[in-house]
Amino acid sequence: MAKQGKKTQSIDLDMTGLADYFGGYSFNNEIMMIRVTDFNKELIAKAASGLVSNSYRLDALTAVLVLEGDLDVSIDYNRYSVPEKSLLLISPMNTITAADISTGGRFFLLAIKRELLDRLSSSGGPKPLPSKDLSDIFQRPYFEMEEKAYAKISSSFENLYQYLKDNRQEIKEYLVIASLSIAMMEMFSLISERGKISLQAKHVSRKKELMTNFVFLLRDYGEKEHNPAFYADKLFISVQYLSLILKEETGKTASQLIAQQIATRARNMLRMPGATIKQTAEKLNFADQSSFGKFFKKETGITPKKFIESL
């Protein structure tokens, strides 16, 4: 139900097929929503484990609203325990590396393709969450909510779900887009309150823009380009200034963030059936297997061989 995307380890979701399979609803193969209950939880958990074992990124913004129970999830090998009345946002730059749904848990799962997000943000209407601002989710994906914020988010999700079910084809597009915009604005407000994105700002700050562009460059070139100078040149700034900005935004330098992403990609590749250390070293543009092994042990604490054996 998913077709291989153009970029390595990224898939373009067949949202219509997935919604039909899991008892959810979709529209124009660009948005999908599933209500996760005990009825379909086992199917979804099985599908999620398949994606995790193959280490795919999804070319969509994914939002999981936890209504009851809790969700344990690992994103880019960072573990999160998400309690009820919380929101988990997973950007196209994240990789889900583990997931476990509690017994009795209920969730809304919403997936929106990046093309639809970009159209919404470039139209004359409200700008819910343009994909250039997804770097915030890339860094901090987990939101706890107070009762008032949760009531607004859950209401907007429920309305969107009902309009996706609606059979009035002549007005369905309007209803879906309008309700999606409201849901996205509620999520955008939640992010804004955390202090990362200003809801009132008319322009993205220069530092924020550089941070966002670095994240997208790292996604596109991270497998081959390991030197911070490459990214600084692309952004027309010095390596020192790039690291200063990243340190302020994330607490890590350019070199540390690049190494973190290479290590994540290395683990993802080594999880693939039949993967070898030599092939992984070549794909990640290391001079030889030995230098890759030293890098991997420094970043993860174990050798590539022991990592494969642990799987």
C-alpha positions in Angstrom: 0.0 0.0 0.0 3.0 2.3 -0.3 5.1 3.1 -3.2 8.8 3.7 -3.0 9.7 7.4 -3.1 12.5 9.1 -5.0 14.6 9.8 -1.9 16.4 7.0 0.0 14.4 5.6 2.9 11.3 7.8 2.1 7.9 6.5 0.9 5.0 8.3 -0.7 1.9 7.0 1.1 -1.1 5.5 -0.7 -3.4 7.2 1.7 -6.6 6.0 0.0 -5.5 2.4 0.2 -4.3 2.7 3.8 -7.5 4.4 4.9 -9.6 1.7 3.3 -7.5 -1.0 4.9 -7.6 0.4 8.4 -11.2 1.6 8.4 -10.3 5.3 8.1 -11.1 8.0 5.6 -9.0 9.9 3.0 -9.4 12.7 0.4 -7.6 13.1 -2.9 -4.9 10.7 -1.7 -3.4 13.8 0.2 -4.9 13.5 3.6 -5.8 10.4 5.7 -7.4 10.1 9.1 -7.8 6.9 11.2 -9.5 6.5 14.6 -7.3 4.0 16.4 -9.2 1.7 18.8 -9.0 -1.9 19.9 -10.8 -2.8 16.7 -7.9 -1.9 14.3 -5.1 -1.4 16.7 -3.5 -4.8 16.0 -3.5 -4.1 12.2 -1.9 -0.7 12.7 0.7 -1.9 15.1 1.7 -4.6 12.7 2.0 -2.1 9.8 4.0 0.3 12.0 6.4 -2.5 12.9 6.9 -3.2 9.2 7.8 0.4 8.5 10.1 0.5 11.6 11.9 -2.7 10.5 12.6 -1.2 7.1 13.4 2.3 8.5 11.3 4.4 6.3 10.5 8.1 6.5 7.0 9.2 5.5 6.7 12.0 3.0 3.9 13.6 5.1 3.3 15.4 8.3 1.8 12.8 10.8 -0.1 13.9 13.9 -1.2 11.4 16.6 -3.6 12.8 19.2 -3.7 10.5 22.2 -7.3 10.4 23.6 -6.9 7.6 26.1 -4.0 5.3 27.2 -0.5 6.1 26.2 1.9 5.7 23.3 5.6 4.7 23.5 7.4 5.7 20.4 11.1 6.1 19.4 11.8 8.8 16.8 15.3 8.9 15.4 16.3 6.6 18.3 15.0 9.1 20.9 12.4 7.5 23.1 9.1 9.3 24.0 6.3 8.1 26.3 3.3 10.1 25.2 0.4 10.1 27.8 -3.3 10.7 27.1 -4.4 14.2 26.1 -1.1 14.8 24.3 -0.1 15.4 20.7 2.8 13.8 18.8 3.9 15.4 15.5 6.2 13.5 13.1 7.7 15.5 10.3 8.9 14.1 6.9 12.4 14.5 8.3 11.8 12.1 11.2 12.2 8.3 11.2 10.0 6.2 13.5 12.4 3.6 14.9 10.0 1.9 17.4 6.3 2.1 18.5 4.1 0.5 21.1 0.4 1.2 21.8 -1.0 0.6 25.3 -3.9 -1.7 25.8 -7.2 0.2 25.8 -5.6 3.2 24.2 -7.6 5.4 21.7 -6.0 7.7 19.2 -6.6 9.9 16.2 -3.9 9.4 13.5 -3.8 12.1 10.9 -1.4 12.2 7.9 -1.1 15.1 5.5 1.2 15.1 2.4 3.7 17.9 2.1 2.3 19.0 -1.2 -1.1 19.8 0.4 0.7 21.7 3.3 2.6 23.7 0.8 -0.6 24.6 -1.2 -2.3 25.7 2.0 0.6 27.9 3.0 1.0 29.4 -0.4 -2.7 30.2 -0.9 -4.4 33.4 0.0 -6.1 31.8 3.0 -4.8 30.9 6.5 -1.2 29.6 6.8 -1.6 26.6 9.1 1.9 25.1 9.2 4.1 25.5 6.1 6.6 22.8 5.6 9.5 25.2 5.9 8.6 25.4 9.6 8.7 21.7 10.2 12.2 21.9 11.6 10.7 22.7 15.0 8.8 19.4 14.9 12.0 17.7 13.7 13.7 18.8 16.9 10.9 18.5 19.5 7.9 16.4 18.4 6.0 15.9 21.6 3.4 18.2 23.1 1.5 17.9 26.4 -1.6 20.0 26.7 -3.7 21.6 29.4 -7.4 20.8 29.3 -8.4 23.9 27.4 -5.9 23.4 24.6 -6.8 19.7 24.5 -10.5 20.4 24.1 -9.8 22.7 21.1 -7.4 20.2 19.4 -9.7 17.2 20.0 -12.7 19.1 18.7 -10.9 20.1 15.5 -9.7 16.6 14.9 -13.3 15.2 15.4 -14.7 17.8 13.0 -12.1 16.9 10.4 -12.8 13.2 10.8 -16.5 13.7 10.4 -16.1 15.8 7.2 -13.8 13.2 5.7 -16.6 10.8 6.2 -19.1 13.1 4.6 -20.7 11.9 1.3 -21.7 15.3 -0.1 -19.2 15.3 -2.9 -20.2 18.7 -4.3 -19.0 20.5 -1.1 -16.7 17.9 0.4 -13.5 19.5 -0.7 -14.5 22.8 0.9 -15.5 21.2 4.1 -12.3 19.1 4.3 -9.9 22.0 3.5 -11.7 24.4 5.9 -11.7 21.9 8.8 -8.1 20.9 8.1 -7.1 24.5 8.2 -8.7 24.9 11.6 -7.0 21.8 12.9 -3.7 22.9 11.6 -4.1 26.4 13.1 -4.8 24.8 16.5 -1.6 22.8 16.2 0.3 25.8 15.0 -1.0 27.7 18.0 0.3 24.9 20.2 3.7 25.1 18.7 3.7 28.9 19.0 2.9 28.7 22.7 6.0 26.6 23.2 8.0 29.6 22.0 9.4 28.2 18.8 7.2 29.8 16.2 5.5 33.2 16.6 1.9 33.1 15.4 2.0 36.9 14.8 5.3 37.0 12.9 5.0 38.1 9.3 8.5 37.0 8.4 10.7 34.1 9.5 13.8 35.5 11.3 17.1 35.2 9.5 18.4 32.7 12.1 15.2 30.6 11.9 15.4 30.6 8.1 19.0 29.4 8.2 18.2 26.7 10.7 15.3 25.5 8.6 17.4 25.5 5.4 20.2 23.6 7.1 17.7 20.9 8.2 16.5 20.4 4.7 20.0 20.4 3.2 21.0 17.8 5.8 18.0 15.7 4.8 18.9 15.9 1.1 22.7 15.6 1.3 23.3 14.0 4.7 24.4 10.6 3.2 27.2 12.0 1.1 28.3 15.3 2.6 29.8 15.1 6.1 31.7 18.4 6.2 30.0 21.4 7.8 31.7 23.7 5.2 29.5 22.2 2.5 26.3 23.3 4.3 27.8 26.7 5.2 28.7 27.3 1.6 25.2 26.4 0.5 23.8 28.9 3.0 26.4 31.6 2.1 27.6 31.9 5.7 30.7 30.8 7.6 31.0 27.5 9.4 31.5 29.4 12.7 28.3 31.3 12.2 26.4 28.2 11.2 27.5 26.4 14.3 26.6 29.4 16.4 23.1 29.5 15.1 22.6 25.8 15.5 24.0 25.8 19.0 21.5 28.5 20.0 18.6 26.6 18.4 19.4 23.0 19.3 22.3 23.0 21.8 24.5 21.2 19.2 27.0 22.4 16.6 26.8 21.7 12.9 29.3 18.8 13.2 27.4 17.2 16.0 24.1 17.4 14.2 25.6 16.1 11.0 27.2 13.2 12.9 23.9 12.5 14.6 22.0 12.3 11.3 24.7 10.1 9.7 24.6 7.7 12.7 20.8 7.5 12.5 20.9 6.8 8.8 23.7 4.2 9.4 21.5 2.4 11.9 18.5 2.5 9.6 20.6 1.0 6.7 22.1 -1.7 8.9 18.6 -2.8 9.9 17.7 -3.6 6.3 17.7 -7.3 5.5 21.0 -8.4 3.9 22.7 -5.1 4.7 26.5 -5.3 5.1 28.9 -3.0 6.9 30.9 -2.5 3.7 27.9 -1.5 1.7 26.7 0.9 4.4 30.1 2.5 4.6 30.1 3.1 0.8 26.5 4.5 0.7 27.4 6.9 3.5 30.6 8.0 1.7 33.2 6.8 4.1 36.7 6.3 2.8 36.6 2.7 4.0 34.9 0.2 6.3 37.4 0.9 9.1 36.7 4.6 9.3 33.0 4.0 9.2 33.4 1.5 12.1 35.3 4.0 14.2 32.7 6.7 13.5 29.8 4.4 14.3 31.3 3.2 17.6 32.0 6.8 18.7 28.4 7.9 18.0 26.5 4.8 19.2 28.8 3.2 21.7 29.0 -0.2 19.8 30.6 -1.5 16.7 28.5 -2.0 13.5 29.0 -5.7 13.8 27.6 -5.8 17.3 24.7 -3.6 16.3 23.8 -6.1 13.5 24.1 -9.0 15.9 21.8 -7.2 18.4 19.1 -7.2 15.8 
